[in-house]
């Protein structure tokens, strides 16, 4: 797949990270992302707002704005590492699988396993893997692909290369895919291209963002990410669906999310996508 064939979407966390400083709703997100020149959107359970129980209405709004739902991203206060919460987390996951099933090709992206309680670290990998695999089974039964999205945020269980190796050794790659995130990988380990090659067969789509040499978020193309090399590897992945999803967490985005994501879209055009 050549870069000109790739589709470019936008993740809504750029607004979500503003917390109480964001007073808009999902329609504002759709408008800003469409005006930014994107073809698709990845929205989260936090930002779906009034559309949470209305997939048909959300589909109509997407169509109005010329957007495709790439993926629905979910998290949990359990960090997916509390055994007593697995059944609750699976019920919530099924809810969003049912939502995503209304959109052809849309995935459910499940957030990073995170440490939220005491106990041995190794046991938390096993709990997270059990949850991810069971979520993958739910997705398979409903015809919706499930993928895991590791992060480098506070208390993540999936930070460095050893963490990736451990969780992927426990997850059934036929049930659960991977959404690699360039910024999070670079913050955790420097072997990003080797990581992508090693687990290339798990890749479903890509989160693109950038960091500087110290691991601070940077606008796309302004940091250390070798974006063309990353795209070359991902585009050759056997189950890659063709979507590059841009997610911006820099101070520039915090000051003006809509302008930042529009700038990133222009950056991707210079790369050829």
Secondary structure, 3 states (H helix, E strand, C coil): CCHHHCEEEEECHHHHCCHHHCCCCHHHHHHHHHHCCCCEEEEECCCCHHHCCCHHHHHHHHHHHCCEEEEEEECCCCCCCCHHHHHHHHHHHHHHHHHHCCCCCCEEEEECCECCCCCCHHHHHHHHHHHHHHHHHHHHHHCCCEEEECCCCCCECCCCHHHHHHHHHHCCCCCEEEEEEHHHHHHHCCCHHHHHHHCHHHEEEEEECEECCCCCEECCCCCCCCHHHHHHHHHCCCCCCCEEEECCCCHHHHHCHHHHHHHHHHHHHHHCC
